[in-house]
């Protein structure tokens, strides 16, 4: 166990440097809102693409939040791609009479069970028929702040060909909801800091924008279309490599997109396994190295937690290591939580550490060697 403790301390030291780097990047990221520049008049035609599969309960609220955007309606188009839904998703979309809302059916473009990456095909289909020059993607269970599109477009018109935006989970009840929200805040902070620092590129498809020209210049999803997940980060890596210095993160409160936490532990693990499944195919090897560091560190911490069952000495050592990890992460996570007005979650932070360590190891392992189920489909 001495070797395990020594290696854990060494990796915690490296991890502390990494978190400090993220913390610095997060604080240096500028924050300016369109509301501070009321003279800004957008000129860019925008197409918001929403892939949807069995989302009759949420797609209506998503569309309404887009129609309430502070953005010229003559420059806005919403395209919903129905991905073989078996509920009334299509009917809800059709209930909106606006001319700038379009419904596409994926079954008219591909046969089910002929591809693995349905979401990529859905997005690509939407882009091929999009009228806008700027593509904005979000998920069917999301709602957007009123200044969302205007802030994205200002960033785009300033020179960015791809913009990653902030995403926050809606407040929910229960331990699982709070755990997801806090974990998601950490990921959002790392995403923002890494993009700003130019260290590695991360994003979330619930709030992502890129020019149609950039998408076509990199061949769209060609080369990554065999991977079920990765319609956001894998595409971002392609665009960042082709357009260096033209990728941005939009740190604006009025550009936040809100999403729902998943229901149940099984669904949560399946989601995180899906996210972890694309780790080995990242062209940006910095991302892979960071994920590997985090995985090995959490695996070692899990071993020390297991050893704590054997003696009081091991128990005290495990508690000390968990406390050290908490101290390392606290300033960064608190700062991100403050931006999202979710500092209320910080009271759970120390107590969630063992759970976070366990789920990180489980999701990381099954993401590389197992299968996962998402939207009723099972894949590798």
C-alpha positions as CSV (number, residue, x, y, z in Angstrom):
1,X,0.0,0.0,0.0
2,X,2.9,2.3,0.5
3,X,3.5,2.4,-3.3
4,X,-0.2,3.1,-3.9
5,X,-0.2,6.0,-1.4
6,X,3.0,7.5,-2.8
7,X,1.8,7.3,-6.4
8,X,-1.6,8.8,-5.4
9,X,0.2,11.8,-3.7
10,X,2.3,12.3,-6.8
11,X,-0.7,12.2,-9.1
12,X,-2.6,14.5,-6.8
13,X,0.2,17.0,-7.0
14,X,0.0,16.9,-10.9
15,X,-3.7,17.2,-10.6
16,X,-3.4,20.2,-8.4
17,X,-1.3,22.0,-11.0
18,X,-3.9,21.1,-13.7
19,X,-6.8,22.4,-11.6
20,X,-4.9,25.6,-10.9
21,X,-4.3,26.0,-14.6
22,X,-8.1,25.6,-15.2
23,X,-8.8,28.0,-12.4
24,X,-6.6,30.7,-13.9
25,X,-8.1,30.2,-17.4
26,X,-11.6,30.4,-16.0
27,X,-10.9,33.7,-14.3
28,X,-9.2,35.2,-17.3
29,X,-12.0,34.3,-19.7
30,X,-13.7,37.6,-20.5
31,X,-17.4,38.1,-19.8
32,X,-19.3,40.7,-21.8
33,X,-23.0,40.7,-22.6
34,X,-24.8,42.0,-25.7
35,X,-27.0,43.9,-23.2
36,X,-23.9,46.0,-22.5
37,X,-23.8,47.0,-26.2
38,X,-27.4,47.8,-27.2
39,X,-26.2,49.1,-30.5
40,X,-25.3,45.6,-31.8
41,X,-27.5,44.6,-34.7
42,X,-27.0,41.0,-35.9
43,X,-26.7,40.3,-39.6
44,X,-26.2,36.5,-39.6
45,X,-28.9,34.1,-40.7
46,X,-29.1,31.3,-38.0
47,X,-30.5,27.8,-38.2
48,X,-31.1,26.1,-34.9
49,X,-30.9,22.3,-35.3
50,X,-32.7,20.1,-32.8
51,X,-32.4,16.3,-33.1
52,X,-35.3,14.7,-31.2
53,X,-36.2,11.1,-30.3
54,X,-39.3,10.6,-28.2
55,X,-39.3,14.1,-26.7
56,X,-43.0,15.0,-26.8
57,X,-42.8,16.2,-23.1
58,X,-39.9,18.6,-23.7
59,X,-39.7,19.7,-27.3
60,X,-42.5,22.2,-27.0
61,X,-40.7,24.2,-24.2
62,X,-37.5,24.0,-26.2
63,X,-39.1,25.6,-29.3
64,X,-40.9,28.2,-27.3
65,X,-37.7,29.4,-25.7
66,X,-36.1,29.8,-29.1
67,X,-39.1,31.7,-30.4
68,X,-38.7,34.1,-27.4
69,X,-35.2,34.9,-28.4
70,X,-34.1,38.5,-28.7
71,X,-33.2,37.9,-32.3
72,X,-34.7,39.0,-35.6
73,X,-37.3,36.4,-36.7
74,X,-36.5,37.0,-40.3
75,X,-32.9,35.7,-39.6
76,X,-34.0,32.7,-37.6
77,X,-34.9,29.2,-38.6
78,X,-35.6,26.2,-36.4
79,X,-35.2,22.7,-37.8
80,X,-36.3,19.7,-35.7
81,X,-35.2,16.3,-37.0
82,X,-37.5,13.5,-35.7
83,X,-35.3,10.5,-35.1
84,X,-37.7,7.6,-35.4
85,X,-39.8,8.8,-32.5
86,X,-42.6,6.4,-31.3
87,X,-44.5,9.1,-29.4
88,X,-46.1,12.4,-30.4
89,X,-42.9,14.4,-30.9
90,X,-43.7,15.2,-34.5
91,X,-47.2,16.3,-33.5
92,X,-46.0,18.8,-31.0
93,X,-43.6,20.3,-33.5
94,X,-46.4,20.6,-36.1
95,X,-48.5,22.5,-33.6
96,X,-46.3,25.5,-34.0
97,X,-47.6,27.4,-37.0
98,X,-44.6,29.7,-37.5
99,X,-43.1,29.5,-41.0
100,X,-39.6,29.4,-39.7
101,X,-40.1,26.1,-37.9
102,X,-39.4,23.0,-40.0
103,X,-39.9,19.4,-39.1
104,X,-37.8,16.7,-40.9
105,X,-38.2,13.0,-40.5
106,X,-35.0,11.0,-40.4
107,X,-36.8,7.9,-41.7
108,X,-37.2,9.7,-45.0
109,X,-33.4,9.9,-45.3
110,X,-32.1,6.7,-43.8
111,X,-33.3,3.3,-42.9
112,X,-33.2,2.4,-39.2
113,X,-30.4,0.0,-38.1
114,X,-28.2,1.0,-41.0
115,X,-26.0,3.5,-39.1
116,X,-24.5,3.8,-35.6
117,X,-24.4,7.6,-35.3
118,X,-28.0,8.6,-35.6
119,X,-27.6,12.0,-34.1
120,X,-24.7,12.9,-36.4
121,X,-26.9,11.8,-39.4
122,X,-29.7,13.9,-38.1
123,X,-27.6,17.0,-37.7
124,X,-26.0,16.5,-41.1
125,X,-29.4,16.1,-42.7
126,X,-30.5,19.4,-41.0
127,X,-27.4,21.2,-42.1
128,X,-27.8,20.1,-45.7
129,X,-31.3,21.7,-45.8
130,X,-30.5,24.7,-43.5
131,X,-31.1,28.2,-44.8
132,X,-28.8,29.8,-42.1
133,X,-25.1,30.4,-42.5
134,X,-24.5,29.8,-38.8
135,X,-25.6,26.4,-37.4
136,X,-26.6,26.3,-33.7
137,X,-27.3,23.0,-32.1
138,X,-29.2,22.2,-28.9
139,X,-31.0,19.2,-27.4
140,X,-34.8,18.7,-27.3
141,X,-34.9,18.8,-23.5
142,X,-33.1,22.2,-23.3
143,X,-34.4,25.7,-22.9
144,X,-32.4,28.8,-23.7
145,X,-31.9,32.2,-22.1
146,X,-33.5,35.1,-24.2
147,X,-30.0,36.5,-25.1
148,X,-28.7,33.2,-26.2
149,X,-28.6,33.6,-30.0
150,X,-27.7,37.3,-30.0
151,X,-24.6,36.6,-27.8
152,X,-23.5,33.7,-30.0
153,X,-23.9,35.7,-33.2
154,X,-21.9,38.7,-31.8
155,X,-19.1,36.2,-31.0
156,X,-19.3,34.7,-34.5
157,X,-19.4,38.1,-36.2
158,X,-16.2,39.0,-34.2
159,X,-14.4,36.2,-36.0
160,X,-15.1,32.8,-34.3
161,X,-16.1,30.0,-36.6
162,X,-17.1,27.7,-33.7
163,X,-18.5,28.8,-30.4
164,X,-19.0,26.6,-27.3
165,X,-21.6,27.9,-24.9
166,X,-22.5,27.4,-21.2
167,X,-24.9,24.7,-20.2
168,X,-26.5,24.3,-16.7
169,X,-28.8,21.7,-15.3
170,X,-32.2,22.8,-14.0
171,X,-32.7,22.6,-10.3
172,X,-34.1,19.2,-9.2
173,X,-35.0,17.3,-6.1
174,X,-33.0,14.5,-4.6
175,X,-29.4,13.5,-4.1
176,X,-28.9,12.2,-7.7
177,X,-30.1,15.5,-9.2
178,X,-27.8,17.5,-7.0
179,X,-24.9,15.2,-7.7
180,X,-25.4,15.5,-11.5
181,X,-25.7,19.3,-11.3
182,X,-22.5,19.7,-9.3
183,X,-20.6,17.2,-11.5
184,X,-21.9,19.0,-14.6
185,X,-20.7,22.4,-13.3
186,X,-17.2,21.0,-12.9
187,X,-17.2,19.8,-16.5
188,X,-18.5,23.2,-17.7
189,X,-15.7,25.0,-15.9
190,X,-13.1,22.7,-17.4
191,X,-14.6,23.2,-20.8
192,X,-14.5,27.0,-20.6
193,X,-11.0,27.1,-19.2
194,X,-9.5,24.6,-21.6
195,X,-10.9,26.4,-24.7
196,X,-9.7,29.8,-23.5
197,X,-6.3,28.5,-22.6
198,X,-6.0,26.7,-25.9
199,X,-4.9,23.7,-24.0
200,X,-7.5,21.2,-25.4
201,X,-10.9,21.6,-26.9
202,X,-14.1,20.5,-25.2
203,X,-17.8,21.5,-25.7
204,X,-21.4,20.3,-25.3
205,X,-23.8,19.8,-28.2
206,X,-26.6,21.3,-26.1
207,X,-25.0,24.8,-26.7
208,X,-22.8,24.8,-29.8
209,X,-22.5,26.9,-32.9
210,X,-20.4,26.7,-36.0
211,X,-20.5,28.2,-39.5
212,X,-21.8,26.0,-42.3
213,X,-18.7,26.9,-44.2
214,X,-16.5,25.5,-41.4
215,X,-18.6,22.4,-41.2
216,X,-18.2,21.7,-44.9
217,X,-14.5,22.7,-45.0
218,X,-13.7,19.8,-42.6
219,X,-16.0,17.3,-44.4
220,X,-18.6,17.4,-41.7
221,X,-18.7,14.2,-39.7
222,X,-16.6,12.2,-42.2
223,X,-14.1,10.1,-40.4
224,X,-16.0,10.1,-37.2
225,X,-19.3,9.0,-38.5
226,X,-18.7,5.4,-37.3
227,X,-18.7,6.5,-33.6
228,X,-22.1,6.7,-32.1
229,X,-21.2,9.7,-29.8
230,X,-19.0,12.7,-30.4
231,X,-21.2,15.0,-32.6
232,X,-19.9,17.9,-30.5
233,X,-16.3,17.3,-29.3
234,X,-15.0,15.2,-32.2
235,X,-16.3,17.8,-34.6
236,X,-14.8,20.6,-32.6
237,X,-11.4,19.0,-32.8
238,X,-11.7,18.8,-36.6
239,X,-12.7,22.5,-36.9
240,X,-10.1,23.7,-34.4
241,X,-7.3,21.9,-36.3
242,X,-8.5,23.4,-39.6
243,X,-9.2,26.9,-38.2
244,X,-6.6,27.6,-35.5
245,X,-7.4,30.5,-33.2
246,X,-11.0,30.7,-34.4
247,X,-12.7,28.7,-31.7
248,X,-14.1,30.5,-28.7
249,X,-16.0,29.8,-25.5
250,X,-18.9,32.2,-24.7
251,X,-18.9,32.9,-21.0
252,X,-22.1,34.8,-20.7
253,X,-24.9,34.3,-18.2
254,X,-27.6,35.3,-20.7
255,X,-26.2,32.7,-23.2
256,X,-26.8,29.8,-20.8
257,X,-28.8,26.8,-22.0
258,X,-30.6,24.8,-19.4
259,X,-31.0,21.1,-19.5
260,X,-32.7,18.5,-17.4
261,X,-30.9,16.0,-15.2
262,X,-31.5,12.4,-16.2
263,X,-33.8,10.3,-14.1
264,X,-32.4,7.3,-12.2
265,X,-28.9,6.0,-11.5
266,X,-29.0,3.6,-14.5
267,X,-29.8,6.3,-16.9
268,X,-27.1,8.6,-15.4
269,X,-24.4,5.9,-15.7
270,X,-25.5,5.1,-19.3
271,X,-25.1,8.8,-20.1
272,X,-21.7,9.1,-18.6
273,X,-20.5,5.8,-20.2
274,X,-21.6,7.2,-23.5
275,X,-19.6,10.4,-22.9
276,X,-16.5,8.3,-21.9
277,X,-16.8,6.0,-24.9
278,X,-15.2,8.4,-27.3
279,X,-12.0,9.0,-25.3
280,X,-9.7,6.7,-27.3
281,X,-10.7,8.4,-30.6
282,X,-9.8,12.0,-29.6
283,X,-7.4,13.5,-32.1
284,X,-6.5,16.0,-29.5
285,X,-4.3,13.7,-27.4
286,X,-4.1,16.3,-24.6
287,X,-7.8,15.5,-23.8
288,X,-6.9,11.8,-23.7
289,X,-3.9,12.4,-21.4
290,X,-6.0,14.5,-19.0
291,X,-8.8,11.8,-18.9
292,X,-6.1,9.1,-18.3
293,X,-4.7,11.1,-15.4
294,X,-8.1,11.6,-13.9
295,X,-9.0,7.9,-14.4
296,X,-5.8,6.5,-12.8
297,X,-6.0,9.0,-9.9
298,X,-9.6,8.1,-9.1
299,X,-8.7,4.4,-9.4
300,X,-6.0,4.8,-6.9
301,X,-8.3,6.7,-4.6
302,X,-10.9,4.0,-4.9
303,X,-8.2,1.4,-3.9
304,X,-7.4,3.5,-0.8
305,X,-11.1,3.7,0.0
306,X,-11.4,-0.1,-0.3
307,X,-8.3,-0.5,2.0
308,X,-10.0,1.7,4.6
309,X,-12.3,-1.2,5.4
310,X,-9.3,-3.2,6.7
311,X,-7.8,-1.0,9.4
312,X,-8.1,2.4,11.1
313,X,-4.7,3.5,9.7
314,X,-5.9,2.9,6.1
315,X,-9.2,4.7,7.0
316,X,-7.4,7.8,8.2
317,X,-5.2,7.8,5.1
318,X,-8.2,7.5,2.8
319,X,-9.9,10.4,4.6
320,X,-6.8,12.5,4.4
321,X,-6.5,11.9,0.6
322,X,-10.2,12.7,0.0
323,X,-9.8,15.9,2.0
324,X,-6.7,16.9,0.0
325,X,-8.6,16.3,-3.3
326,X,-11.5,18.4,-2.0
327,X,-9.2,21.3,-1.0
328,X,-7.5,21.2,-4.4
329,X,-10.9,21.4,-6.3
330,X,-12.9,23.7,-4.0
331,X,-11.8,27.2,-5.2
332,X,-12.3,26.3,-8.9
333,X,-15.6,24.5,-8.5
334,X,-17.0,27.3,-6.2
335,X,-16.0,29.9,-8.8
336,X,-17.9,28.1,-11.5
337,X,-20.9,27.5,-9.3
338,X,-21.0,31.2,-8.5
339,X,-21.2,32.0,-12.2
340,X,-24.1,29.7,-12.6
341,X,-25.7,30.9,-9.4
342,X,-25.5,27.4,-7.9
343,X,-23.3,27.9,-4.9
344,X,-26.0,26.2,-2.8
345,X,-24.6,22.9,-4.2
346,X,-21.2,23.4,-2.6
347,X,-22.5,22.1,0.8
348,X,-22.7,18.7,-0.8
349,X,-19.3,18.8,-2.5
350,X,-17.2,17.1,0.2
351,X,-19.8,14.3,0.7
352,X,-20.0,13.6,-3.0
353,X,-16.3,12.9,-3.4
354,X,-16.5,9.1,-2.7
355,X,-19.4,8.8,-5.1
356,X,-17.7,10.8,-7.8
357,X,-14.6,8.7,-7.5
358,X,-16.6,5.5,-7.9
359,X,-18.7,6.6,-10.8
360,X,-15.6,8.0,-12.6
361,X,-13.9,4.6,-12.5
362,X,-17.1,2.7,-13.5
363,X,-18.0,5.1,-16.4
364,X,-14.4,5.2,-17.6
365,X,-14.0,1.4,-17.6
366,X,-17.3,0.6,-19.3
367,X,-16.9,3.5,-21.7
368,X,-13.9,1.8,-23.2
369,X,-14.7,-1.9,-22.8
370,X,-18.5,-2.2,-22.5
371,X,-21.7,-1.1,-24.2
372,X,-24.3,1.5,-23.3
373,X,-27.9,2.2,-24.0
374,X,-29.2,5.6,-25.1
375,X,-32.6,6.6,-26.4
376,X,-33.6,3.0,-26.5
377,X,-30.6,1.9,-28.7
378,X,-27.8,-0.2,-27.5
379,X,-24.3,0.4,-28.9
380,X,-20.6,0.2,-28.3
